[in-house]
Amino acid sequence: MADLTAEQVADDAATKKKSKLPLIIGLAGMLLFGGGSFYALYSGMILAPDPVEQTVDTAAEKTPEALADIAFVKLDPMVVSLEASNARHLRFSAELEVPTAYQADVELLRPRVMDVLNGYLRAVSLEQLENRSALIRLRAQMLRRIQMVTGEGRVNDLLIIEFVLN
């Protein structure tokens, strides 16, 4: 076993070289097949939707949906003093998105809405107002209070127009 002839060494080397050839051919075939199948799917040769279905879908996409029956109730601008020592003020103005059927009801309750907003904004601390994400939380809190005053379903959203801290 210790004495190997030159022929045996050459045969072992030849068999090792032959064993790599099928692997290389397999990888090349896999790459060609994968690339070809990707191109066929991407270009639409295989599994493409019917052209009739595409025209129906694009026609449906072109017509926008009808807007909801809404109206906007403008609230009076407010200036809320925050701290007496620093004389900091908050300028606030907003509009309420309401269904058109309830617009008159919400306009009638506008003084109560302004009172609730004024009381809430005075109670909020300056640190909360200076936080970057405060507007999202404040808006949710104010909307909930407005909905409690006006009744459920009468106010859809609170649109903040101006929120300036001086």
Buried (B, 14 or more C-beta within 10 A) or exposed (E): EEEEEEEEEEEEEEEEEEEEEEEEEEEEEEEEEEEEEEEEEEEEEEEEEEEEEEEEEEEEEEEEEEEEEEBEBEBEEBEBEBEEEEEBBBEBBBBBBBBEEBBEBBBEBBEEBBEBBBEBBEEBEEEEBEEEEBEEEBBEBBBEBBBEBBEEEBBBEBBBEEBEBE
